[in-house]
Amino acid sequence: MSLFAKLFGGKSKPDATPKPESKPELYAADFRIFVEPIKEANGYRVAARIEKDIDGVTKTHMMIRADTMSSEDDARVASLHKAQVFIDQMGDGIFG
């Protein structure tokens, strides 16, 4: 990043490294939780992709929370827990 970009708020290029596909955690028999914390400047944002097959169609919801953690491992644990609570509260309503 150039000096001027640093001084005047220029954005650095996002990390273009492809992320390996996360392995799903099965929850409540038919929900799949893909724990996918998002890298932030000061840590990792709590996030997970929730999927379920309904009437032969795979429904997907991307859950992103405001919570951030300093370590990726902590963010992964928190993401899984928040996704489980979200499923318990909303059920199939997650998908609209």
GROMACS elastic network, one bead per residue, 0.5 to 0.9 nm:
[ bonds ]
;  ai    aj funct       b0    kb
    1     4     6  0.83331   500
    1     5     6  0.63475   500
    1     6     6  0.68273   500
    1    10     6  0.80816   500
    1    11     6  0.82132   500
    1    12     6  0.62731   500
    1    13     6  0.84934   500
    2     5     6  0.52265   500
    2     6     6  0.63935   500
    2     7     6  0.87618   500
    2    10     6  0.86232   500
    3     6     6  0.51634   500
    3     7     6  0.62322   500
    3     8     6  0.86410   500
    4     7     6  0.50314   500
    4     8     6  0.59368   500
    4     9     6  0.82389   500
    4    10     6  0.76988   500
    5     8     6  0.52839   500
    5     9     6  0.57358   500
    5    11     6  0.71428   500
    5    12     6  0.83534   500
    6     9     6  0.55861   500
    6    10     6  0.58071   500
    6    11     6  0.80181   500
    6    12     6  0.88053   500
    7    10     6  0.75913   500
   11    14     6  0.85025   500
   12    15     6  0.89791   500
   13    16     6  0.81000   500
   14    17     6  0.89113   500
   15    18     6  0.83288   500
   16    19     6  0.88016   500
   19    22     6  0.83619   500
   21    34     6  0.86151   500
   22    34     6  0.58907   500
   22    35     6  0.67111   500
   22    36     6  0.71289   500
   23    33     6  0.84166   500
   23    34     6  0.62717   500
   23    35     6  0.79533   500
   24    32     6  0.54764   500
   24    33     6  0.51361   500
   24    35     6  0.73250   500
   24    50     6  0.89259   500
   25    31     6  0.82124   500
   25    32     6  0.56222   500
   25    34     6  0.64372   500
   25    35     6  0.79687   500
   25    80     6  0.82479   500
   26    29     6  0.64766   500
   26    30     6  0.67858   500
   26    31     6  0.58131   500
   26    33     6  0.63655   500
   27    30     6  0.64147   500
   27    31     6  0.51618   500
   27    32     6  0.62305   500
   27    33     6  0.71684   500
   27    84     6  0.72029   500
   27    87     6  0.85893   500
   28    31     6  0.60637   500
   28    32     6  0.87968   500
   28    84     6  0.86086   500
   28    87     6  0.83146   500
   28    88     6  0.84483   500
   29    32     6  0.86321   500
   30    51     6  0.85864   500
   30    52     6  0.61710   500
   30    53     6  0.75466   500
   31    50     6  0.68372   500
   31    51     6  0.57840   500
   31    53     6  0.80154   500
   31    87     6  0.81947   500
   32    49     6  0.81079   500
   32    50     6  0.56957   500
   32    51     6  0.50356   500
   32    52     6  0.62126   500
   33    48     6  0.65517   500
   33    49     6  0.58552   500
   33    51     6  0.65358   500
   33    80     6  0.72000   500
   33    83     6  0.71277   500
   33    84     6  0.81928   500
   34    47     6  0.88961   500
   34    48     6  0.54865   500
   34    50     6  0.63199   500
   34    51     6  0.81210   500
   34    80     6  0.81335   500
   35    46     6  0.86547   500
   35    47     6  0.66202   500
   35    49     6  0.65581   500
   35    50     6  0.86328   500
   35    75     6  0.89363   500
   35    76     6  0.60634   500
   35    77     6  0.84202   500
   35    79     6  0.61157   500
   35    80     6  0.60464   500
   35    83     6  0.85918   500
   36    45     6  0.89879   500
   36    46     6  0.77461   500
   36    47     6  0.54615   500
   36    49     6  0.69226   500
   36    75     6  0.87929   500
   36    76     6  0.71299   500
   36    79     6  0.76094   500
   37    44     6  0.58893   500
   37    45     6  0.54608   500
   37    46     6  0.51246   500
   37    48     6  0.66750   500
   37    64     6  0.85084   500
   37    72     6  0.71265   500
   37    75     6  0.60868   500
   37    76     6  0.61694   500
   37    79     6  0.69402   500
   38    43     6  0.85419   500
   38    44     6  0.53426   500
   38    46     6  0.67933   500
   38    47     6  0.64846   500
   38    64     6  0.86207   500
   38    68     6  0.89939   500
   38    72     6  0.88417   500
   38    75     6  0.87420   500
   39    42     6  0.82595   500
   39    43     6  0.62075   500
   39    45     6  0.63918   500
   39    72     6  0.82177   500
   40    43     6  0.51580   500
   40    44     6  0.52279   500
   40    45     6  0.64398   500
   40    68     6  0.81205   500
   41    44     6  0.79656   500
   42    68     6  0.79885   500
   42    69     6  0.81682   500
   42    70     6  0.67742   500
   43    68     6  0.62989   500
   43    69     6  0.55268   500
   43    71     6  0.62011   500
   43    72     6  0.73729   500
   43    75     6  0.86267   500
   44    47     6  0.88510   500
   44    67     6  0.84428   500
   44    68     6  0.52677   500
   44    69     6  0.52539   500
   44    70     6  0.62759   500
   44    71     6  0.66283   500
   44    72     6  0.59314   500
   44    74     6  0.86461   500
   44    75     6  0.60501   500
   44    76     6  0.88459   500
   45    64     6  0.74903   500
   45    65     6  0.68455   500
   45    66     6  0.67648   500
   45    67     6  0.58699   500
   45    69     6  0.64787   500
   45    72     6  0.87745   500
   45    75     6  0.66776   500
   45    79     6  0.85419   500
   46    63     6  0.83258   500
   46    64     6  0.61240   500
   46    65     6  0.54177   500
   46    66     6  0.70881   500
   46    67     6  0.57125   500
   46    68     6  0.59329   500
   46    69     6  0.74668   500
   46    75     6  0.54687   500
   46    76     6  0.71887   500
   46    77     6  0.89105   500
   46    78     6  0.65060   500
   46    80     6  0.87111   500
   46    82     6  0.82291   500
   47    62     6  0.74069   500
   47    63     6  0.54458   500
   47    65     6  0.61361   500
   47    67     6  0.89519   500
   47    75     6  0.80784   500
   47    76     6  0.81390   500
   47    78     6  0.86369   500
   47    79     6  0.54020   500
   47    80     6  0.83498   500
   47    82     6  0.85761   500
   47    83     6  0.82143   500
   48    61     6  0.84624   500
   48    62     6  0.60815   500
   48    63     6  0.52492   500
   48    64     6  0.66807   500
   48    76     6  0.86693   500
   48    79     6  0.59686   500
   48    80     6  0.71333   500
   48    82     6  0.86651   500
   48    83     6  0.67021   500
   49    60     6  0.68908   500
   49    61     6  0.57955   500
   49    63     6  0.59945   500
   49    64     6  0.86193   500
   49    83     6  0.84052   500
   50    59     6  0.82460   500
   50    60     6  0.56883   500
   50    61     6  0.51811   500
   50    62     6  0.63195   500
   50    63     6  0.72650   500
   50    83     6  0.74687   500
   50    87     6  0.86745   500
   50    94     6  0.87042   500
   51    58     6  0.66149   500
   51    59     6  0.55369   500
   51    61     6  0.64950   500
   51    62     6  0.88252   500
   51    95     6  0.88678   500
   52    57     6  0.82120   500
   52    58     6  0.56515   500
   52    59     6  0.53942   500
   52    60     6  0.67969   500
   52    92     6  0.84624   500
   52    95     6  0.89130   500
   53    56     6  0.58451   500
   53    57     6  0.53089   500
   53    59     6  0.59967   500
   53    60     6  0.88449   500
   54    57     6  0.52729   500
   54    58     6  0.62761   500
   54    59     6  0.67994   500
   54    92     6  0.89399   500
   55    58     6  0.83661   500
   59    95     6  0.65183   500
   60    94     6  0.87571   500
   60    95     6  0.68387   500
   61    94     6  0.68789   500
   61    95     6  0.62630   500
   63    79     6  0.87502   500
   63    82     6  0.88956   500
   63    83     6  0.73054   500
   63    86     6  0.88547   500
   64    67     6  0.86518   500
   64    79     6  0.86817   500
   65    68     6  0.80632   500
   65    79     6  0.84952   500
   65    82     6  0.86446   500
   67    75     6  0.86402   500
   67    78     6  0.88461   500
   68    71     6  0.89170   500
   68    75     6  0.70070   500
   69    72     6  0.71085   500
   69    73     6  0.86879   500
   69    74     6  0.61789   500
   69    75     6  0.53415   500
   69    78     6  0.85091   500
   70    73     6  0.88531   500
   70    74     6  0.73723   500
   70    75     6  0.76904   500
   71    74     6  0.53627   500
   71    75     6  0.63415   500
   71    76     6  0.87379   500
   72    76     6  0.60999   500
   72    77     6  0.87238   500
   73    76     6  0.50671   500
   73    77     6  0.63707   500
   73    78     6  0.86692   500
   74    77     6  0.52269   500
   74    78     6  0.61611   500
   74    79     6  0.84759   500
   75    78     6  0.50740   500
   75    79     6  0.58575   500
   75    80     6  0.85522   500
   76    79     6  0.50714   500
   76    80     6  0.62611   500
   76    81     6  0.86687   500
   77    80     6  0.53630   500
   77    81     6  0.63080   500
   77    82     6  0.87080   500
   78    81     6  0.51135   500
   78    82     6  0.60149   500
   78    83     6  0.84595   500
   79    82     6  0.52357   500
   79    83     6  0.60678   500
   79    84     6  0.85968   500
   80    83     6  0.51914   500
   80    84     6  0.62273   500
   80    85     6  0.87502   500
   81    84     6  0.51528   500
   81    85     6  0.63018   500
   81    86     6  0.86002   500
   82    85     6  0.51299   500
   82    86     6  0.60416   500
   82    87     6  0.86171   500
   83    87     6  0.61690   500
   83    88     6  0.85959   500
   84    87     6  0.51593   500
   84    88     6  0.61941   500
   84    89     6  0.86832   500
   85    89     6  0.61786   500
   85    90     6  0.85833   500
   86    89     6  0.51773   500
   86    90     6  0.59599   500
   86    91     6  0.77533   500
   86    94     6  0.80492   500
   87    90     6  0.52558   500
   87    92     6  0.77215   500
   87    93     6  0.87141   500
   87    94     6  0.72754   500
   88    91     6  0.58811   500
   89    93     6  0.89837   500
   90    93     6  0.51842   500
   90    94     6  0.56570   500
   91    94     6  0.62024   500
   91    95     6  0.87051   500
   92    95     6  0.60050   500
   92    96     6  0.77389   500
   93    96     6  0.53327   500
